[in-house]
Structures are given as structure tokens and as C-alpha cells.
Amino acid sequence: MKKQSASEVLIAGAGAAGLTLAIDLARRNVAFRLIDKLPSPFAGSRGKGIQPRSQEVFEDLGVIDRLVAVGGTYPPQREYREDGSYEDSPLTEQHEPTPDEPYLIALMVPQFLTEAVLRERLAELGHRPHFGCELTAFEQDAEGVTAHVVSADGEETVRASYLVGMDGGRSYVRHALNIEFPGKTLGVRAVVADVRLEGLGTDAWHRFNEGSMEKQTSFCPLRGTDMFQLQAPIPMEGDIDLSAEGLTAWAAARIGRTDIVIREVLWASAFNMNARMADKYQVGRVFIGGDAAHIHPPTGGQGLNTSLQDAYNLGWKLAAVINGAPKKLLATYEEERRPVAAEMLGLSTKLLQAAKDRAGRRRGRETHQLDLGYPQSSLSLNQPARSPERVIAGDRAPDAPIRGAAGQPKRLFELFQGPQWTLLGYQVDRDAIAPRRNLHIHTVGVRGDIIDESGHLRDAYSLSAGEWVLVRPDGYVGAIVSSGELAALRRYLDDVGIAA
């Protein structure tokens, strides 16, 4: 006999994106079910770079300190010459954090450690993923989705208001929806493996035969572990012996060193690099995100970051609609996230070509994802219009050091943290906006609860007296309005479900 259960949201795929969505729904008290067809969590380090914008997301979700603790910064690149000498260089441009951008250095955390931290956070919120549960079919109607799930305990029917497929590049959900996944195979096949080895130190990312697609090989020490990640392009055809003995002999033949001995292979994969993006992110009450919606070459460390930010964009919108916001809000998920995926696919492909042409591997600000935003979104309101040289609606909301009226130091990101919207008023009438559910109001000026004594908030947002800044739950500016345009702000709040 089939079991039956109900939930507001069913999430297929318990990787980084699915876990991020689950955490965001959990802190909003939305009932959900998180399943994955794998019998246990993914054990590899496929995605290991956490970009600065994702670090801001993880601060909001309450896990950034744990991720830093289990990971670390990237080591310098060590490029070996044919005579055995080498040259070290930084992987990324080095910049000190600023008041408005507190994270400016990419963090290295192997994917299995990132996901372990996210599962721990989800457990704190009273939930867990269900592994060994495969989504085998689903149907949707005007009120919801009926999903069929198979596990070791038998078959189960799950009734949900919405289904989200975060189930990887070979997504069952995407296939079932008949969503096209156009793009191209990039003509590069590679091997990636997590290994324990002897013969190399952990002080550098060791690179051999750079620029040669036949012999290029690298060994990157994986922060937080005693392992290295082996990466190398391989021929488009033919099998690779992925055993410890096989990879040791294979690497020796490519780089001419016999002192590097692989003792253990913990995870390995040979794969073709692709750049693809789904034609749609939503069909009715079913959504896709993460690798199910876009797959990237690994260059530049964009795939994992783009995926988890899909979840971060979708979570608050699902919760808002479930709690009564207009359903049209859900259409902004595809509207906002699909252009970002296209931009990141272009960047990853460009960096792959640069690596093939030996045009340099150093990563710049374009990989940080701090400059991505939604200025063209229907959710972005500037009233009156603002110069694009200033922060505008749709931009990432900057951080700033401030002080509470009681004298204690704070940061804007502390005010933003949580599932709520945040409204900042600069030298305004505090009572001009009445309290609303899920809206935190803070003001600078007479009777203001925050003090901008160094002007960092004013400068970061280019504010004039009488202006209001509405910050979305995902840390982007939703609206900037003058005190003379408060009617437009109130209509905006109504439209996104922030009830008076």
C-alpha cells in the first residue's frame, strides 16, 4: 500500500542548491520535503570555490564562520618549468575588504564539506534531507503537484503546492517537463579526482605543462582535508584507469616525475565539459534551478555559486506566495536568474579558452559575483530615476559599519540578516511608513535607531535627505524612493505581499 504525505514544497536534489533552498524555507517556517535519489551524501569536491557574493549569502544563512573554519583560502599557483624550476603566483587579485564589501577573497571549501555544514544548519532548524528517495513521476494541476517517490521503504505519494528540481545536470524534473537544454559541448574532456598522495607539499597548487592540452596536469591541496584534487584534460575517447596505481602511472607519464605517488583515490570522474542553459526555469507549479537549469565548465568557480544563488532567489518568493503574495511574484525567478546564468556561462567559457590558450589563470573581480544584479527586473523601483553611477534598485545592497542608538557597533548586514525585508530611511520622518508584517524599518536622523557617524551608509548608497531604501530578503535593493514618492513604495510593498 502506498504511503501519502503532504508538504508545501517538494525539493528534488539535496546538493548545495537544494540544501540552501531548504534552509531558506525552514527559517521561514514553510513545510517542505527534501529528497535525493543518492543513497548517501555526495562524497566529492567537484565544486570547491565559494565566491565573495556567496559568502555574503552564507553569512545571512548563519554558516559563514563554519565554512571558513572547515576550509581556507586558495594557495598560490606553482607553475613548473621543464627543468624542474617553478614560479609562484596568486590565483586571484588580492584586495582588502572594504566597509561595503566585507568579503573579497574566494574561499576554498570542498563540496562535501560545504554540504555537510549546510546539513548541520538544516538540522538546527529541525529538518534533514531524505537520501535514497527517487522522484519517479509527477503530475500538476491548478492547486498543486502530486509526486511519486520510491525508496527502500516502498512507494510514496507526496502532495505539494510546488516542486523544485535541483537534481543536477541530468535532471529528471527538467526531462519530465520537456524543457530544452541548448548549448554546446566544449571539446574538452577532463579527469578530476580527490586523492591522497606523497611527493608534493600543501603550500601551493601544483601545475605542470600549462598550455598543453595533452600533458597539462595539476594537483590542488584541498583545504580542510589531507587530500589533493587532481585535474587534467584527457583525450575525448578512451578509458582512464582511475585507480591509485593507474593514476600514479598516468601522471608520471605526463609530467615526467616518479616521486609523486597516489596512495588512495576517494572520488574520481572523467567528464566532458559543457555549457548549457535551460529554455525555461518554470512550468506551472514546477521549477528547476542549479545544474538542472545550467551547467558550466569548472573554470572560474562559477557553477556552484550560481546554483546556490538560484535557491536564494527562489526561496523567499515561494514563501511569500505561499503566505498570500500575488503568484506573479514567482515569474520573477526566471526573469532574474536566467540572465545571470547566461552571463556566468559566458565568463566560464571565456576563462576555459584562456586556459587553453595559456592566456593566464588569474581570476579577477568578474568571478566574485558582487556586481551581478537585477536592475532590469520588474521588482526594481527607482522613484525618481537615479544615475547608474549610484546604487540603484536591483543592485546588490552594500554593507556598512554603523552604530545603534544605544551605542553598540553594528553592520548593515546584521540588520539584513534573516527572512525579512528591510527598509532604511535616511533623515526621514520615522512615522511616514506604518509597520508591516515581515518588514523591519530602521532610520538615520532625528529619533533614528541607527547612527551613520562615519557616513559609510550614506556614501555606499549615495543617499540624500528624505530617501528610503528597501532591501529584499536576498540582499538586493528592491526600491529607492524619495519621501515624495511614498505612495509608490506602499504599492510596491502590497505587490510583494508585505501586508500592512
Beta strands, then each sheet from edge to edge (+ up, - down):
strand 1: 3-12
strand 2: 32-36
strand 3: 49-50
strand 4: 72-73
strand 5: 77-80
strand 6: 86-89
strand 7: 107-108
strand 8: 130-131
strand 9: 134-140
strand 10: 145-151
strand 11: 154-165
strand 12: 183-198
strand 13: 205-208
strand 14: 217-221
strand 15: 228-234
strand 16: 261-277
strand 17: 282-283
strand 18: 286-288
strand 19: 294-295
strand 20: 381-383
strand 21: 401-404
strand 22: 409-411
strand 23: 421-426
strand 24: 439-444
strand 25: 450-451
strand 26: 467-471
strand 27: 477-482
sheet 1: 8+ 2+ 1+ 11+ 10- 9+
sheet 2: 8+ 2+ 1+ 11+ 18+ 17-
sheet 3: 3+ 7- 4+
sheet 4: 6+ 5- 13- 14+ 15- 12+ 16- 19+
sheet 5: 20+ 27+ 26- 23+ 24+
sheet 6: 22+ 21- 25+
end
